Amino acid sequence: MDGVGSFGAGRAGTTIDPIVFAKQPQTILRVLSWIFSLVVFASIVNEGYVNMGSERLHCVFNKNADACNYGVFVGLVGLLACSFFFLLDYKFSSISSVKDRKKAVMLEIGFSGFWAFLYFVSFCFLANQWSRTTPDELPLNQGADAARAAIAFSFFSIITWAGLTVRAVQKYLLGTDMTLFTTEHVGDGAPAQPYPPNAPGGTTTTETTETYQSPPFTENNAAPTYQVPIY
């Protein structure tokens, strides 16, 4: 009975339609989260460091290397996590154990909620450091677009990861559809015979197909009479 209609998926081993899977809200949010994480990661790695006339590179966010490192970390891990959960979503229906499905959904809830929070911290941290950056310290024309892109897509990632958390919570609340278990076992036994209808007055009408036959050797049930002899 494991894996039948549990946590928003159908029976284990059912064929997955790629078109239907691609149109699911969870899949769309997953792809958007992957793209946003890629933009945050690539923006900081490619143009998030500027050269001040020396071999040393400085972070465009107020020369704070922690801001760049944090943005790269959140973007890279979010990118890898989206790839992992995308594959898990596609293979979810093939998981036959209800316990394993429950663990997968709980993992998704915990990670998606935690990563939405980390992107919120990333947005606040990067925006704060960018607001403190002055043209006297850094040539802002070199990494301005990358900094703004990292801040903007960190904000967008908050929305998509929060949406993924809500979708995962909805799947968890669905639990296991026990009606599928009931319908599965209805045809296993012998078909149930309906009860005869009740006759008017509350009595049940039954028809007997066998007539009563008296047992043999019981035709004379009366006791024999004794005749007194005449002398």
Secondary structure as the mmCIF struct_conf table of DSSP 4:
data_model
#
loop_
_struct_conf.conf_type_id
_struct_conf.id
_struct_conf.beg_label_comp_id
_struct_conf.beg_label_asym_id
_struct_conf.beg_label_seq_id
_struct_conf.end_label_comp_id
_struct_conf.end_label_asym_id
_struct_conf.end_label_seq_id
TURN_TY1_P TURN_TY1_P1 ASP A 2 GLY A 3
BEND BEND1 VAL A 4 GLY A 5
STRN STRN1 SER A 6 SER A 6
TURN_TY1_P TURN_TY1_P2 PHE A 7 GLY A 8
BEND BEND2 ARG A 11 ARG A 11
TURN_TY1_P TURN_TY1_P3 ALA A 12 GLY A 13
HELX_LH_PP_P HELX_LH_PP_P1 THR A 14 ASP A 17
HELX_RH_AL_P HELX_RH_AL_P1 PRO A 18 LYS A 23
BEND BEND3 GLN A 24 GLN A 24
HELX_RH_AL_P HELX_RH_AL_P2 PRO A 25 GLU A 47
BEND BEND4 GLY A 48 GLY A 48
STRN STRN2 TYR A 49 ASN A 51
BEND BEND5 GLY A 53 GLU A 55
STRN STRN3 LEU A 57 CYS A 59
TURN_TY1_P TURN_TY1_P4 VAL A 60 LYS A 63
HELX_RH_AL_P HELX_RH_AL_P3 ALA A 65 LYS A 91
HELX_RH_3T_P HELX_RH_3T_P1 PHE A 92 SER A 94
HELX_RH_AL_P HELX_RH_AL_P4 VAL A 98 SER A 131
TURN_TY1_P TURN_TY1_P5 ARG A 132 ARG A 132
TURN_TY1_P TURN_TY1_P6 PRO A 135 GLU A 137
BEND BEND6 LEU A 138 LEU A 138
HELX_RH_AL_P HELX_RH_AL_P5 LEU A 140 LEU A 174
STRN STRN4 THR A 176 THR A 176
TURN_TY1_P TURN_TY1_P7 MET A 178 MET A 178
HELX_RH_AL_P HELX_RH_AL_P6 THR A 179 GLU A 184
TURN_TY1_P TURN_TY1_P8 HIS A 185 ASP A 188
BEND BEND7 GLY A 189 GLY A 189
HELX_LH_PP_P HELX_LH_PP_P2 ALA A 190 PRO A 197
STRN STRN5 ASN A 198 ASN A 198
HELX_LH_PP_P HELX_LH_PP_P3 ALA A 199 ALA A 199
TURN_TY1_P TURN_TY1_P9 PRO A 200 GLY A 201
BEND BEND8 GLY A 202 GLY A 202
HELX_LH_PP_P HELX_LH_PP_P4 THR A 203 THR A 203
STRN STRN6 THR A 204 THR A 204
HELX_LH_PP_P HELX_LH_PP_P5 THR A 205 THR A 205
BEND BEND9 GLU A 210 GLU A 210
HELX_LH_PP_P HELX_LH_PP_P6 SER A 214 PRO A 215
TURN_TY1_P TURN_TY1_P10 PRO A 216 PHE A 217
BEND BEND10 GLU A 219 GLU A 219
BEND BEND11 ALA A 222 ALA A 222
HELX_LH_PP_P HELX_LH_PP_P7 ALA A 223 ILE A 230
#
